[in-house]
Amino acid sequence: MSTSSLRWVDIVRLGFVQAALGSVVVLITSTLNRIMVVEYSLPAILPGALVSLQYLVQIIRPRFGHGSDVGGRRTPWIIGGLVVMVVGSVLCTLATLQIAKNPVLGLPLAILGYALVGLGIGAAGTCLLTLLAQHVDARRRAASATIMWVLMILGIVITATTVGHFLDPFAPARLLRVTTTAAMIAFLAAVLAIWRVEPRASGANIAQPRVREGGAFSFKLALRQVWEEPQARTFTIFVFISMLAYSAQELILEPFAGLVFGYTPGESAKLSGLQHGGVFLGMISVGIACSGLRRFGSVRAWMTGGCVASAVALLALACADWIGPAWPLRASVFLLGAANGAFAVAAIGSMMDLANQGRPGRAGVRMGLWGAAQAIAFACGGLFGTSIEDLVRHVSGSPGLAFGIVFCTEAALFLVAAAYAAQIDSLKHRVANANSTVVTI
């Protein structure tokens, strides 16, 4: 192992940074969402729009990646992003407490808070993945992606459970105290986890090539150069399409179980838990298959296969309404979760692999570009799935038909994403051959 390679203990430590990111995000996407809608009787579209804003501002991720490329270090950007995110989360809580009684003050404060959370996640998340991509051995990348996402989900579960316990009985002062404390604990844990990992991993910092245009380090030129790389461009399109399909299903699965199969809220919640169990299985399977002593397939093959398997599972759900109660709904949902987990971890592993391919000194820009594509897809995904379902159900009056069309649309998106994923390695060989031909000539 080279001196620049991260040890397993370092990868786990960085996984706790990812867990801290997830812990703060769940406070505003779950806890504050519920407080707005239930305790303060605000329209559900308000928190939905604010969460979409949090994703949309992450379109600036490539700029954060470029900044860390120019500076040559990722840790300051990660810690700075964490600071911005925590400040934003506190503002989000203050805005939630104000918005019901004083919208003129509360709404602008909420917009600022959610935007800051998105910017903080964009800076910290982009540079964290870039740090991993540059300093994790190729054989360990799938396993490191699994560790990162499993710890993130663990952080979300622990935070949501703990915050829920301390919020009862609800009081505005208690909400502010509990959420602020949770955010500060996540921040301190993340700083301790990342402290001195990068210097030990990289030794002396290696200066990144710097692009000048008009006498200044040019982000626009760096972004244009990355977009001109066939692999980076194709992978960006893959990320957007696959994550659009992935996120579109999240808001409709439990309503589908309730409206079509008559599940109670408790039963549909258990069904969602079963899906997440499948996600864990898929994630761990890819980590073991691609990073074990004996490898079973490449991350790119698992990524493509995961997309195809997700499409098959979604088509199975589309058939469920035609077959009726005899259809194995639980098995179909578990399969969907496993396929989603396999594709997601393999996609992150591919991200880490591809970030270092192409023009040198652009790893952060590439990671930022893919992160921005993912964020935009998540901002659009929930609206995409629910709007199609609402429209078809309104026109046809059939919930089963509406959900079936949504599932088929998502399956088609996953198949298109699989086609793009299958092109990536062929583009790599094509570019390599072209470069070889130029050298020969």
C-alpha positions as CSV (number, residue, x, y, z in Angstrom):
1,M,0.0,0.0,0.0
2,S,1.4,3.4,-0.9
3,T,1.9,6.1,1.7
4,S,-1.0,8.1,0.2
5,S,-3.5,5.3,0.8
6,L,-6.1,5.5,3.5
7,R,-6.2,2.7,6.1
8,W,-9.4,0.9,6.9
9,V,-9.6,2.9,10.2
10,D,-9.3,6.1,8.3
11,I,-12.1,5.1,5.9
12,V,-14.3,4.3,8.9
13,R,-13.5,7.7,10.4
14,L,-14.5,9.4,7.2
15,G,-17.7,7.3,7.3
16,F,-18.5,9.0,10.6
17,V,-18.2,12.4,8.8
18,Q,-20.8,11.1,6.3
19,A,-23.0,10.0,9.2
20,A,-22.8,13.5,10.7
21,L,-24.0,15.0,7.3
22,G,-26.9,12.6,7.3
23,S,-27.7,13.3,11.0
24,V,-28.1,17.1,10.3
25,V,-30.1,16.5,7.1
26,V,-32.7,14.3,8.8
27,L,-33.4,17.1,11.3
28,I,-34.7,19.4,8.6
29,T,-36.1,16.8,6.1
30,S,-38.0,14.7,8.8
31,T,-38.3,16.4,12.2
32,L,-38.9,20.0,11.0
33,N,-41.1,18.8,8.2
34,R,-43.4,17.0,10.7
35,I,-43.4,20.0,13.0
36,M,-44.5,22.4,10.2
37,V,-47.3,20.1,8.9
38,V,-48.6,18.6,12.1
39,E,-47.9,20.9,15.1
40,Y,-48.2,24.2,13.1
41,S,-50.8,23.0,10.5
42,L,-48.8,24.6,7.6
43,P,-49.3,23.3,4.0
44,A,-47.1,20.3,3.2
45,I,-45.9,22.1,0.0
46,L,-44.0,24.6,2.2
47,P,-41.4,22.1,3.7
48,G,-41.4,20.3,0.4
49,A,-40.4,23.4,-1.5
50,L,-37.8,24.3,1.2
51,V,-36.2,20.8,0.9
52,S,-36.1,21.2,-2.9
53,L,-34.3,24.5,-2.4
54,Q,-31.8,22.7,-0.2
55,Y,-31.1,20.4,-3.2
56,L,-31.2,23.0,-5.9
57,V,-28.5,25.3,-4.3
58,Q,-26.1,22.3,-4.5
59,I,-25.8,23.0,-8.2
60,I,-22.7,24.9,-7.1
61,R,-21.0,21.7,-6.0
62,P,-18.4,21.8,-8.9
63,R,-17.2,25.2,-7.7
64,F,-16.5,23.8,-4.2
65,G,-14.6,20.9,-5.9
66,H,-12.6,23.3,-8.0
67,G,-11.7,25.3,-4.9
68,S,-10.3,22.2,-3.2
69,D,-8.5,21.2,-6.4
70,V,-6.7,24.6,-6.5
71,G,-5.8,24.6,-2.8
72,G,-4.7,21.0,-2.9
73,R,-6.4,20.1,0.4
74,R,-9.9,18.9,1.1
75,T,-10.2,19.0,4.9
76,P,-10.6,22.8,5.2
77,W,-13.5,22.7,2.8
78,I,-15.1,19.8,4.6
79,I,-14.9,21.5,8.0
80,G,-16.1,24.8,6.5
81,G,-19.0,23.1,4.9
82,L,-19.9,21.4,8.2
83,V,-19.9,24.9,9.9
84,V,-22.2,26.4,7.3
85,M,-24.5,23.4,7.5
86,V,-24.9,23.5,11.3
87,V,-25.5,27.3,11.2
88,G,-28.1,26.7,8.5
89,S,-29.8,24.0,10.6
90,V,-30.2,26.3,13.6
91,L,-31.7,29.0,11.4
92,C,-34.1,26.4,10.0
93,T,-35.3,25.6,13.5
94,L,-35.6,29.3,14.4
95,A,-37.6,29.8,11.1
96,T,-39.9,26.9,11.9
97,L,-40.7,28.5,15.3
98,Q,-41.4,31.9,13.6
99,I,-43.1,31.0,10.4
100,A,-46.5,30.1,11.8
101,K,-46.9,33.3,13.8
102,N,-44.9,35.7,11.7
103,P,-44.4,34.6,8.1
104,V,-42.8,37.9,7.1
105,L,-39.9,37.1,9.3
106,G,-40.0,33.3,9.3
107,L,-40.2,32.6,5.6
108,P,-37.0,34.6,4.6
109,L,-35.2,33.1,7.5
110,A,-36.3,29.6,6.4
111,I,-35.1,30.2,2.8
112,L,-31.7,31.4,4.2
113,G,-31.4,28.5,6.5
114,Y,-32.3,25.8,4.0
115,A,-30.0,27.4,1.4
116,L,-27.1,27.3,3.9
117,V,-27.7,23.7,4.7
118,G,-27.6,22.9,1.0
119,L,-24.4,24.9,0.5
120,G,-22.8,23.2,3.5
121,I,-23.7,19.7,2.4
122,G,-22.4,20.6,-1.1
123,A,-19.0,21.7,0.1
124,A,-18.5,19.0,2.7
125,G,-20.0,16.1,0.8
126,T,-18.1,16.9,-2.5
127,C,-14.7,17.3,-0.9
128,L,-15.2,14.3,1.4
129,L,-15.9,12.0,-1.6
130,T,-13.0,13.5,-3.5
131,L,-10.7,12.9,-0.6
132,L,-11.8,9.2,-0.6
133,A,-11.4,9.0,-4.4
134,Q,-7.8,10.2,-4.3
135,H,-6.6,8.2,-1.3
136,V,-8.4,4.9,-1.3
137,D,-6.9,2.0,-3.2
138,A,-9.0,0.8,-6.2
139,R,-9.7,-2.6,-4.6
140,R,-11.1,-0.9,-1.5
141,R,-13.4,1.6,-3.2
142,A,-16.6,-0.5,-3.3
143,A,-16.1,-1.4,0.4
144,S,-15.4,2.2,1.3
145,A,-18.6,3.3,-0.5
146,T,-20.5,0.7,1.5
147,I,-19.0,1.8,4.8
148,M,-19.8,5.5,4.0
149,W,-23.5,4.9,3.2
150,V,-24.2,2.3,5.9
151,L,-22.8,4.7,8.5
152,M,-24.8,7.6,7.0
153,I,-28.0,5.6,7.3
154,L,-27.0,4.6,10.8
155,G,-26.5,8.2,11.7
156,I,-29.9,9.1,10.3
157,V,-31.6,6.3,12.3
158,I,-29.8,7.1,15.6
159,T,-30.5,10.9,15.3
160,A,-34.1,10.5,14.3
161,T,-34.8,8.1,17.2
162,T,-32.9,10.1,19.8
163,V,-34.4,13.5,18.8
164,G,-37.8,11.9,18.7
165,H,-37.4,10.7,22.3
166,F,-36.2,14.0,23.7
167,L,-38.9,16.1,21.8
168,D,-41.8,14.6,23.8
169,P,-43.7,16.4,25.1
170,F,-43.4,19.0,22.3
171,A,-42.5,22.6,23.2
172,P,-40.9,25.3,21.0
173,A,-38.0,25.8,23.4
174,R,-37.4,22.1,23.6
175,L,-37.3,21.8,19.8
176,L,-34.7,24.5,19.6
177,R,-32.6,23.0,22.4
178,V,-32.8,19.4,21.1
179,T,-32.1,20.1,17.4
180,T,-29.2,22.5,18.2
181,T,-27.6,20.0,20.5
182,A,-27.9,17.2,18.0
183,A,-26.4,19.4,15.2
184,M,-23.5,20.5,17.5
185,I,-22.8,16.9,18.5
186,A,-22.8,15.8,14.9
187,F,-20.4,18.7,14.1
188,L,-17.9,17.9,16.9
189,A,-18.0,14.2,16.0
190,A,-17.2,14.9,12.4
191,V,-14.3,17.3,13.2
192,L,-12.8,14.7,15.5
193,A,-13.3,12.0,12.9
194,I,-11.6,13.9,10.1
195,W,-8.8,15.5,12.2
196,R,-5.4,14.8,10.6
197,V,-6.7,12.0,8.4
198,E,-5.7,13.8,5.2
199,P,-2.1,14.8,6.2
200,R,-1.4,11.2,7.3
201,A,-3.0,9.8,4.1
202,S,-1.3,12.1,1.7
203,G,2.0,13.0,3.4
204,A,3.1,16.2,1.7
205,N,0.4,17.8,-0.3
206,I,0.9,17.4,-4.0
207,A,0.2,20.7,-5.8
208,Q,-2.6,20.4,-8.3
209,P,-2.2,21.8,-11.8
210,R,-3.7,25.3,-11.9
211,V,-5.6,26.7,-14.8
212,R,-5.3,30.4,-15.5
213,E,-7.5,32.3,-17.8
214,G,-7.2,36.1,-17.8
215,G,-4.7,35.9,-14.9
216,A,-6.9,34.1,-12.5
217,F,-7.6,30.4,-11.6
218,S,-10.5,29.7,-14.0
219,F,-13.4,27.6,-12.7
220,K,-15.2,28.0,-16.0
221,L,-12.3,26.6,-18.0
222,A,-11.9,23.7,-15.6
223,L,-15.6,22.9,-15.8
224,R,-15.6,23.1,-19.6
225,Q,-12.6,20.8,-19.8
226,V,-14.2,18.2,-17.5
227,W,-17.5,18.4,-19.5
228,E,-15.5,17.7,-22.7
229,E,-14.3,14.4,-21.3
230,P,-16.6,11.7,-22.8
231,Q,-16.5,9.6,-19.6
232,A,-17.3,12.4,-17.2
233,R,-20.1,13.7,-19.4
234,T,-21.7,10.3,-19.9
235,F,-21.4,9.5,-16.2
236,T,-23.1,12.9,-15.3
237,I,-26.0,11.9,-17.5
238,F,-26.2,8.5,-15.9
239,V,-26.2,10.0,-12.4
240,F,-29.0,12.3,-13.2
241,I,-31.3,9.7,-14.9
242,S,-30.7,7.0,-12.3
243,M,-31.1,9.3,-9.3
244,L,-34.2,10.7,-10.8
245,A,-35.7,7.2,-11.0
246,Y,-34.4,6.4,-7.6
247,S,-35.8,9.4,-5.8
248,A,-39.2,9.4,-7.6
249,Q,-40.2,6.1,-5.9
250,E,-39.6,7.2,-2.3
251,L,-42.8,9.3,-1.9
252,I,-45.2,6.9,-3.6
253,L,-44.3,3.4,-2.2
254,E,-46.3,3.7,1.0
255,P,-49.3,5.4,-0.6
256,F,-49.3,2.6,-3.2
257,A,-49.4,0.0,-0.5
258,G,-52.3,1.8,1.2
259,L,-54.4,2.7,-1.8
260,V,-53.9,-0.4,-3.9
261,F,-53.4,-3.2,-1.3
262,G,-55.2,-1.7,1.7
263,Y,-52.3,-1.6,4.0
264,T,-52.7,0.3,7.3
265,P,-50.1,3.0,8.2
266,G,-48.3,0.6,10.4
267,E,-48.2,-2.1,7.7
268,S,-47.0,0.3,5.1
269,A,-44.3,1.6,7.5
270,K,-43.1,-2.0,8.0
271,L,-43.1,-2.4,4.2
272,S,-40.8,0.6,4.0
273,G,-38.6,-0.9,6.6
274,L,-38.4,-4.1,4.6
275,Q,-37.3,-2.1,1.6
276,H,-34.5,-0.5,3.6
277,G,-33.5,-3.9,4.8
278,G,-33.1,-4.8,1.1
279,V,-31.0,-1.7,0.6
280,F,-28.6,-2.7,3.3
281,L,-28.3,-6.2,1.8
282,G,-27.6,-4.8,-1.7
283,M,-25.0,-2.3,-0.3
284,I,-23.1,-4.9,1.7
285,S,-23.2,-7.4,-1.2
286,V,-21.5,-5.0,-3.5
287,G,-18.9,-4.1,-0.9
288,I,-18.0,-7.8,-0.3
289,A,-18.2,-8.8,-4.0
290,C,-15.9,-6.1,-5.2
291,S,-13.5,-5.7,-2.3
292,G,-13.2,-9.2,-0.9
293,L,-10.3,-11.7,-1.3
294,R,-12.1,-13.1,-4.3
295,R,-13.9,-10.5,-6.5
296,F,-17.2,-11.2,-8.2
297,G,-17.6,-8.6,-11.0
298,S,-16.6,-5.0,-11.3
299,V,-18.3,-2.0,-9.7
300,R,-19.4,-1.0,-13.2
301,A,-21.0,-4.4,-13.8
302,W,-22.8,-4.1,-10.4
303,M,-23.9,-0.6,-11.3
304,T,-25.4,-1.6,-14.6
305,G,-26.9,-4.8,-13.2
306,G,-28.4,-2.9,-10.3
307,C,-30.2,-0.5,-12.6
308,V,-31.6,-3.4,-14.7
309,A,-32.7,-5.3,-11.5
310,S,-34.3,-2.1,-10.2
311,A,-36.2,-1.8,-13.5
312,V,-37.4,-5.4,-13.2
313,A,-38.5,-4.9,-9.6
314,L,-40.5,-1.7,-10.6
315,L,-42.2,-3.6,-13.4
316,A,-43.1,-6.3,-10.9
317,L,-44.8,-3.6,-8.8
318,A,-46.6,-2.3,-11.8
319,C,-48.0,-5.8,-12.4
320,A,-49.1,-6.1,-8.8
321,D,-52.4,-4.2,-9.3
322,W,-53.4,-6.5,-12.2
323,I,-52.7,-9.7,-10.2
324,G,-54.3,-8.5,-6.9
325,P,-53.6,-9.6,-3.3
326,A,-52.0,-12.8,-4.5
327,W,-49.0,-10.9,-5.8
328,P,-45.9,-11.2,-3.5
329,L,-45.7,-7.5,-2.7
330,R,-43.3,-7.8,0.2
331,A,-40.8,-9.9,-1.9
332,S,-41.1,-7.3,-4.8
333,V,-40.4,-4.4,-2.4
334,F,-37.4,-6.3,-0.9
335,L,-36.0,-7.0,-4.3
336,L,-36.4,-3.3,-5.2
337,G,-34.5,-2.3,-2.1
338,A,-31.7,-4.8,-2.7
339,A,-31.3,-3.6,-6.4
340,N,-31.4,0.0,-5.3
341,G,-28.7,-0.6,-2.7
342,A,-26.4,-2.5,-5.1
343,F,-26.7,0.2,-7.8
344,A,-26.2,3.1,-5.4
345,V,-23.1,1.8,-3.8
346,A,-21.6,0.6,-7.1
347,A,-22.4,4.1,-8.5
348,I,-20.5,5.7,-5.6
349,G,-17.6,3.3,-6.2
350,S,-17.5,4.2,-9.9
351,M,-17.6,7.9,-9.0
352,M,-14.5,7.4,-6.8
353,D,-12.8,5.5,-9.6
354,L,-13.7,7.9,-12.5
355,A,-12.8,11.0,-10.5
356,N,-9.1,10.3,-11.0
357,Q,-9.4,9.6,-14.7
358,G,-9.0,12.3,-17.3
359,R,-7.1,15.6,-17.1
360,P,-5.1,15.8,-13.9
361,G,-6.1,18.2,-11.1
362,R,-9.8,18.0,-11.8
363,A,-11.0,15.3,-9.4
364,G,-12.9,17.9,-7.3
365,V,-14.6,19.4,-10.3
366,R,-15.7,16.0,-11.5
367,M,-17.1,14.9,-8.1
368,G,-18.8,18.2,-7.8
369,L,-20.4,17.9,-11.3
370,W,-21.8,14.5,-10.4
371,G,-22.9,15.7,-7.0
372,A,-24.8,18.5,-8.6
373,A,-26.5,16.1,-11.1
374,Q,-27.6,14.0,-8.1
375,A,-28.9,16.9,-6.2
376,I,-30.9,18.3,-9.1
377,A,-32.4,14.8,-9.7
378,F,-33.4,14.5,-6.0
379,A,-35.0,18.0,-6.1
380,C,-37.0,16.9,-9.2
381,G,-37.6,13.3,-8.3
382,G,-40.3,13.6,-5.6
383,L,-42.2,16.2,-7.6
384,F,-41.9,14.0,-10.8
385,G,-43.3,10.8,-9.3
386,T,-46.1,12.4,-7.3
387,S,-47.3,14.8,-10.1
388,I,-47.6,11.9,-12.6
389,E,-49.5,9.8,-10.1
390,D,-51.8,12.7,-9.2
391,L,-52.5,13.5,-12.8
392,V,-53.2,10.0,-14.0
393,R,-55.3,9.2,-10.9
394,H,-57.3,12.4,-11.5
395,V,-57.9,11.6,-15.2
396,S,-58.6,7.9,-14.9
397,G,-59.9,7.6,-11.3
398,S,-57.8,4.4,-10.9
399,P,-55.1,4.5,-8.2
400,G,-53.7,1.2,-9.5
401,L,-53.3,2.5,-13.1
402,A,-51.7,5.7,-11.8
403,F,-49.1,3.9,-9.7
404,G,-48.5,1.4,-12.5
405,I,-47.7,4.2,-15.0
406,V,-45.3,5.8,-12.5
407,F,-43.5,2.5,-11.8
408,C,-43.2,1.8,-15.6
409,T,-41.8,5.3,-16.2
410,E,-39.2,4.8,-13.4
411,A,-38.3,1.3,-14.8
412,A,-37.8,2.9,-18.3
413,L,-35.5,5.5,-16.7
414,F,-33.5,2.8,-15.0
415,L,-33.0,1.0,-18.3
416,V,-31.9,4.2,-20.0
417,A,-29.4,4.7,-17.1
418,A,-28.2,1.1,-17.5
419,A,-27.5,1.8,-21.2
420,Y,-25.4,4.9,-20.3
421,A,-23.6,2.9,-17.6
422,A,-22.7,0.2,-20.1
423,Q,-21.0,2.9,-22.3
424,I,-18.5,4.2,-19.7
425,D,-15.8,1.5,-20.0
426,S,-16.0,1.5,-23.8
427,L,-15.5,5.2,-23.8
428,K,-12.5,4.8,-21.6
429,H,-10.9,2.3,-24.1
430,R,-11.9,4.5,-27.1
431,V,-10.2,7.6,-25.6
432,A,-7.1,5.5,-24.6
433,N,-6.8,4.2,-28.2
434,A,-7.2,7.7,-29.6
435,N,-4.5,9.0,-27.4
436,S,-2.3,6.1,-28.4
437,T,-2.8,6.8,-32.1
438,V,-1.9,10.4,-31.6
439,V,1.3,9.5,-29.9
440,T,2.2,7.0,-32.6
441,I,1.6,9.5,-35.3
